Amino acid sequence: MNLKELLGSNNFGYYEKRLCFLLFLSSIPNAFTILQSLVNQYTPSYRCDVSSIVNNINKEAVPGDWSNTYAEQWDEYLLNLTIPFELNGPETTIRSSCTQYNVSLEPFQNFSKHRDLMQSKEGLPYQDIVACSEFYFEGVEVSAVTEFGLVCDQAWQRPFFISLYMMGMMIGGICGGIISDWFGRRVVFLYFTLLQFVVSFATSFVTTPVLYGIVVFLGGWTGLVNYSAATLLASEFVPPKFRSFSYFALGAGIGVGNMLLGPIMYFARNWRWFMGFMGLVGIPYVPYFWLIDESPVWLAAKGKEEELERVLQKISRINKQKKKTKEEIKQLLPSETEKALPSCFKAGLELVINSTMIGRLLIACLSW
């Protein structure tokens, strides 16, 4: 008797359906992790913060009641005095986002004295244009970009953080299967799901760009290892005939997570609140510790007879099937160990020497 016969080649009972539903729910937070940069690295319109300069201007020194009657024009006038314009195409200009005039505070503090000069075509005797020391961001949203000032000279960090996340996913994709082979699918799935929520919650407390980069990398790593272990659980519990449905359930969970992300982002305007919420989402998943069982394939490969018997009897009980005998279970342990669970290195060797698998691998890589 082989493992397929023991599990039932076409068996897709209540236990397997419940597992697919649990894995569907577990993949929803993965979408939040994948798209967290939309919140954390949201970049609103920005310019130099010149409030320390313009606040020193005494509006009473302006002739008549112009500054009070035309408040919007007044603010625009002050910005024109302090922030230069840049070319935005062959014939249009926009206010600079990263530079300001190198002005002295003295003319602004004595506006009445220098008013004629400031309002003339020549303007103030600006020496040069300098980079912004502080920034003003429009809107009420708060992101890591607005908090850490990741714009202008520091704008390179934004794509770098995304690269760190993708690097974490790459490493997770490489080591996820190996870790699952060593410690088991269930253990890796549960612990990396927990780590995923812990990392998300810890992100809401980071205080420097360096710490932010570290947790972004860990988020990509834990998220993909978690997803890889879930895929292995689905493929080793569900019969081949229904395996595509289990993969669909995992993908559908990410799709639902993508749809839920919009409303969550609408109410969570601060990135720290958003990441804190992502961490607390893990609380409803605590029962998974009792609901998810170890893969029978992995248990058989490792020769864990007692645990394998317990899992198989639980599946038979929930599906209301005839329980398997110990003799039936023992038959698969010696002979099926190597066949049931080839190592990642052996699987990689088969991938290299199999031309069909090489073609499928290239298609999968190009599809991204």
C-alpha positions in Angstrom: 0.0 0.0 0.0 1.4 3.4 -1.0 0.7 6.8 0.5 -1.9 7.8 -2.2 -3.9 4.6 -1.5 -3.7 5.3 2.2 -5.0 8.8 2.0 -7.4 8.0 -0.8 -6.6 9.2 -4.3 -10.0 10.9 -4.8 -10.9 11.7 -1.2 -11.9 15.3 -0.8 -14.0 15.2 2.3 -14.9 17.7 5.0 -11.4 17.7 6.5 -9.7 18.6 3.1 -12.4 21.3 2.4 -11.9 22.8 5.9 -8.1 22.8 5.3 -8.5 24.7 2.0 -10.8 27.3 3.7 -8.3 27.8 6.6 -5.4 28.2 4.1 -7.6 30.7 2.1 -8.0 32.8 5.3 -4.3 32.5 6.1 -3.3 34.0 2.8 -5.4 37.2 3.2 -2.8 39.0 5.4 -0.1 38.1 2.8 -1.7 40.7 0.5 -1.4 43.4 3.2 2.3 42.6 3.6 3.0 42.6 -0.2 1.3 46.0 -0.7 2.4 47.7 2.5 4.6 50.0 0.6 1.5 51.7 -0.8 0.9 53.0 2.7 4.4 53.1 4.2 6.0 54.8 1.3 3.2 57.0 0.1 4.7 60.3 -1.1 2.3 63.3 -1.2 3.2 66.6 -2.9 5.9 68.4 -1.0 8.1 71.5 -1.0 10.6 73.2 1.3 9.1 74.2 4.7 9.7 78.0 4.8 7.3 78.7 7.6 10.2 79.8 9.9 10.9 82.6 7.3 7.5 83.7 6.2 6.1 83.8 9.7 8.5 86.6 10.5 6.9 88.9 8.0 4.8 91.6 9.6 1.6 91.8 7.5 0.8 95.2 9.0 3.8 96.6 7.0 2.0 95.9 3.7 0.2 98.9 2.3 -3.6 98.9 2.8 -5.4 95.8 3.7 -4.1 93.7 0.8 -2.7 90.8 3.0 -5.9 90.4 4.9 -8.3 90.7 1.9 -6.4 88.5 -0.4 -5.1 85.8 2.0 -4.5 83.1 -0.7 -2.7 85.6 -3.0 -0.6 86.6 0.0 0.5 83.0 0.7 1.3 82.5 -2.9 3.3 85.7 -3.0 5.4 84.6 0.0 6.1 81.2 -1.5 7.2 82.9 -4.7 9.7 85.0 -2.7 11.2 81.9 -1.0 10.9 79.0 -3.4 12.1 79.1 -7.1 10.4 77.7 -10.1 11.8 74.9 -12.3 11.1 73.9 -15.9 8.4 71.2 -16.3 8.5 70.7 -20.0 9.5 73.1 -22.8 7.1 75.9 -21.9 5.8 75.2 -18.3 7.2 75.7 -14.9 6.4 74.4 -11.5 7.5 75.4 -8.0 10.6 73.5 -6.9 10.1 70.6 -4.5 13.7 70.3 -3.3 15.3 73.8 -3.3 14.7 77.2 -1.9 16.3 80.6 -2.2 19.2 81.3 0.1 17.6 84.2 1.8 18.5 86.2 4.9 16.0 86.5 7.6 16.7 90.2 8.1 14.8 91.5 5.0 11.8 89.5 6.0 11.9 90.7 9.6 12.0 94.2 8.3 9.5 93.9 5.5 8.6 97.6 5.5 12.2 98.6 5.0 12.8 96.2 2.1 9.3 96.1 0.7 10.0 98.0 -2.4 13.0 95.9 -3.2 11.1 92.6 -2.5 8.3 93.7 -4.8 10.5 94.9 -7.6 11.4 92.8 -10.6 14.9 92.4 -9.4 13.8 91.0 -6.0 16.1 90.4 -3.1 19.8 90.0 -3.7 19.7 86.2 -3.6 23.1 84.7 -3.6 22.2 81.2 -4.8 19.7 78.4 -4.5 20.1 75.8 -1.7 18.6 72.4 -0.9 15.7 72.2 1.5 16.6 71.6 5.1 13.0 70.8 6.1 9.9 69.7 4.1 6.3 70.5 4.0 4.0 67.7 2.9 0.5 68.3 1.8 -2.4 66.3 3.1 -3.1 64.6 6.5 -1.5 61.3 5.6 1.6 60.2 7.5 4.0 57.7 6.0 7.6 56.6 6.5 8.5 58.9 3.6 7.0 62.0 5.3 8.3 61.0 8.8 11.9 60.2 7.7 12.1 62.8 4.9 12.7 60.2 2.2 12.6 62.7 -0.7 15.0 64.6 -2.9 18.5 63.5 -1.9 17.1 60.7 0.2 14.6 59.5 -2.4 16.9 56.6 -3.5 15.9 54.9 -0.2 12.3 54.3 -1.4 13.1 51.9 -4.2 15.9 50.5 -2.1 13.4 49.4 0.6 11.2 47.7 -2.1 14.3 45.9 -3.3 15.0 44.8 0.3 11.5 43.4 0.5 11.9 41.5 -2.8 15.3 40.2 -1.6 13.6 38.9 1.5 11.0 37.1 -0.7 13.8 35.7 -2.9 15.6 34.3 0.1 12.3 33.0 1.5 11.6 31.3 -1.7 15.0 29.6 -1.7 15.0 28.4 1.9 11.3 27.9 2.5 11.2 24.4 1.1 14.4 23.4 2.9 13.2 24.7 6.2 9.9 22.8 5.8 11.8 19.6 5.0 13.8 19.9 8.2 11.2 21.0 10.7 7.9 20.1 9.1 5.2 21.9 7.1 3.0 22.6 10.1 5.7 24.0 12.3 7.1 26.3 9.6 3.7 27.5 8.6 2.6 28.3 12.2 5.9 29.9 13.3 6.4 32.0 10.2 2.8 33.1 10.2 3.4 34.3 13.8 6.6 36.0 12.8 4.8 37.7 9.9 2.4 39.4 12.3 5.1 40.1 14.9 7.3 41.8 12.2 4.3 43.9 11.0 3.5 45.0 14.5 7.1 45.8 15.2 7.2 48.0 12.1 4.9 50.4 13.7 7.5 51.2 16.3 10.6 51.7 14.2 12.3 55.1 14.6 15.0 55.2 11.9 15.2 54.3 8.2 17.8 51.6 9.0 15.3 49.8 11.3 12.6 50.3 8.8 14.8 48.6 6.1 15.4 45.6 8.4 11.7 45.0 9.2 10.8 45.4 5.5 13.3 42.7 4.6 12.0 40.4 7.4 8.5 41.0 6.2 9.3 39.7 2.7 11.2 36.7 4.1 8.5 35.6 6.6 5.6 36.2 4.2 7.0 34.0 1.4 8.1 31.2 3.7 4.7 31.2 5.3 3.0 31.0 1.9 5.4 28.3 0.7 4.6 26.1 3.7 0.9 26.7 3.2 1.3 25.5 -0.5 3.0 22.4 0.7 0.3 21.6 3.2 -2.3 22.0 0.5 -0.5 19.8 -2.0 0.2 17.0 0.5 -3.2 16.8 2.1 -5.4 17.3 -0.9 -5.6 14.5 -3.6 -4.1 15.4 -7.0 -7.5 15.6 -8.6 -8.4 18.6 -6.4 -5.0 20.1 -5.9 -5.6 23.0 -8.3 -8.6 24.0 -6.2 -6.3 24.3 -3.1 -3.9 26.5 -5.0 -6.9 28.5 -6.2 -8.0 29.0 -2.5 -4.6 30.4 -1.6 -4.6 32.8 -4.6 -8.2 33.8 -3.8 -7.1 34.7 -0.3 -4.5 37.2 -1.7 -7.2 38.6 -4.0 -9.6 39.2 -1.2 -6.8 40.8 0.8 -6.1 43.2 -2.1 -9.7 44.2 -2.1 -9.8 44.8 1.6 -6.6 46.8 1.6 -8.4 49.9 0.0 -10.9 50.4 2.8 -8.3 49.8 5.4 -6.0 52.4 3.9 -8.8 54.9 3.7 -9.3 54.8 7.5 -5.7 54.2 8.5 -4.1 57.5 7.3 -1.0 57.0 9.6 1.4 54.2 8.5 2.1 53.3 12.1 -1.6 52.6 12.8 -1.8 50.6 9.6 1.2 48.4 10.5 -0.1 48.0 14.1 -3.4 46.8 12.7 -1.7 44.3 10.5 0.0 42.9 13.5 -3.2 42.6 15.5 -4.9 40.9 12.6 -2.9 37.8 13.7 -5.0 37.3 16.9 -7.9 35.5 15.2 -5.4 33.1 13.7 -4.4 31.7 17.1 -6.8 28.6 16.8 -4.7 27.5 13.8 -2.4 25.9 16.4 -5.0 23.3 17.0 -6.7 23.2 13.6 -3.7 22.6 11.4 -2.1 19.2 11.4 1.3 18.0 10.2 1.5 16.7 6.6 1.1 12.9 6.4 3.7 12.9 3.6 6.3 14.6 5.8 5.5 12.3 8.8 5.8 9.3 6.6 9.1 10.5 5.1 10.5 11.1 8.6 9.2 7.7 9.9 7.1 9.3 12.6 4.7 6.4 12.9 2.7 7.6 16.0 2.1 11.1 14.8 1.2 9.8 11.3 -1.3 7.4 12.8 -2.9 10.1 14.9 -3.3 12.5 11.9 -4.7 9.7 9.6 -7.1 8.6 12.3 -8.2 12.2 12.8 -8.8 12.6 9.0 -10.8 9.3 8.9 -12.9 10.4 11.9 -13.7 13.8 10.6 -14.5 12.5 7.1 -16.5 9.6 8.6 -14.4 6.9 6.9 -13.0 3.6 8.0 -10.0 4.0 10.3 -6.7 2.8 9.0 -5.0 0.0 10.9 -1.5 0.1 12.2 -0.4 -2.5 9.8 -1.5 -0.4 6.9 0.4 2.6 8.2 3.5 0.6 8.8 3.6 -0.6 5.3 4.4 2.8 3.9 7.1 3.8 6.3 10.1 1.8 5.2 9.5 1.7 1.4 7.9 5.1 0.8 10.3 7.3 2.8 12.6 8.3 -0.1 9.8 8.4 -2.7 7.3 10.4 -0.6 9.5 13.3 0.1 12.6 13.9 -2.1 15.0 16.5 -0.7 15.2 20.0 -2.2 18.6 19.2 -3.7 17.3 16.1 -5.4 14.3 17.9 -6.7 16.6 20.7 -8.0 18.8 18.1 -9.8 15.7 16.6 -11.4 14.7 20.1 -12.5 18.0 20.6 -14.3 18.1 17.4 -16.1 14.4 17.4 -17.2 14.0 19.6 -20.3 10.2 19.8 -19.8 10.6 21.2 -16.3 13.3 23.7 -17.5 10.8 25.0 -20.1 8.1 25.4 -17.5 10.5 27.1 -15.1 11.4 29.7 -17.8 7.7 30.3 -18.5 7.0 30.8 -14.9 9.9 33.3 -14.6 9.0 35.2 -17.7 5.3 35.5 -16.5 6.4 37.7 -13.7 
